[in-house]
Amino acid sequence: MNAWAECDVIRGKLLQQMQEFPVLLCPVCSIPAFRHGERRWKVDGQEVKYLDVMRYTQWFNLLAAPAAVMPVERSPEGLPIGVQVVARPFEDELALAVASAIDREFGFTAPSIALGKAQP
């Protein structure tokens, strides 16, 4: 019960801050996309675990804030790098509208391997 109450307090603070900025653009992950099943990586010589790199999404899941993720760039290895669009609870349409605008501007192109074409 205490955890739920604390979550409500944090949600209230977030909603108060989001009155001025109703949409947040945030990282999705602190590393580029990773292979299925990978759970730890070396970043600048230090081991980083899955839950640590995904921390940017965990807060908004906990707070029941709608979010959409759009790929906007690629890493030097060709892996997608995304941006997370977050809106206030029950404003899903706003998150989707902003995500759609980002998609129009950045336009994601699937890598050739996903299209069944050989890599150059």
N, C-alpha and C positions, 0 to 999 in steps of 0.2 A: 504494500500500500504506500509506503514511503517513496518508493521509486516512482510510482505513478504520480504522486503528488509533486515530486521534484520535476518530473517531466512536464507537468502542467505549468509550473512556475517558469521553467525555461521556455516553453512554448509562448507564454505570455510576454516574456521579454523579447523574444524574436518578433512576435507580431507587433509589438510596440515600435521596435526599430524598423520594421518593414512598412510602417505607415508612410514614411518619406520615400523609401525605395521598395516598391512592391515586387520587384523582380531582382533576384541575385544571380550573377554569373560567377560560377565557381569552378575550380578544377574538379575532375571526376576522380582522379587517382594521382598519386604523386610519382607514378612511373607511366610509361606508355603501355598500351595493351600488352597482355602477356598470354602465354600459351595456356590452354586448358589444363588444369591440374597443378600448375605452378603455385607455390605457396610461400616462397622466400626468394630474395634476390640480394645481390651485392650492389650497394649504391655508395659511391665514394669510399669503398673499402669497408663499409659496415653492412651487416646483415639486416635486412628489412623484411618484416613478415606481412602476410596478406592483410590482416585486419588493420595494420598500420598504414598501408598504402591506400586503403579504401576508406579511410576515416572521413574524407570529405562528403561521402554519400551517407554515412551512418547517421549523422546528426539530423538530416532532413527526413530520413526514414523514421527515426525516433519521434520527431516532432509532427509527423503526419503532414508534411508540406509536399505538395505535388512537385515533381521534378521531371525533366526530360534531359537526355544526354544526346549531344550532337557531335559527330566527328568533325573537326575543323582543320586538322593538320596531320602530318605523319612524322614519325621519328626518323632519324637517319637510317634505321633498319627497315623503314617502310610500314611500321606499325601505327595504327590510328591513335591520335591524341584527341580527346574530347573536351567539351565544355558542358558543364551542368547548369541548366536553367531551372531556377527554383522560384516558386510563387508562394503566396500565402495559402493556408489550408482552404480548400473548397474553391480555389481559383485555378483549377486545372486548365481551363481554356486559355488563360493568360500565359501560362508556362508553354503550352503548345503553340500559341501564336508567335511568341518570341523564338521558340525553337524552329518554327517554320521560316521565320525571317532569317535566322542564322543559316539555315540550310540553303535558302535562296542565294545568300551572299557568298557562302563558302563552297557549296555544292560538293557533296561527297562522291567520290568515284571509287568503286570497289577495286581492290588490287587485282591485277591480272590473274593471279592464282585462283581467286574466288570466281573468276569468270571462265575458268577452265583453259586459260591461255598459258603458254610457257613463259617463264621469266626471261627477259633479255640477257 
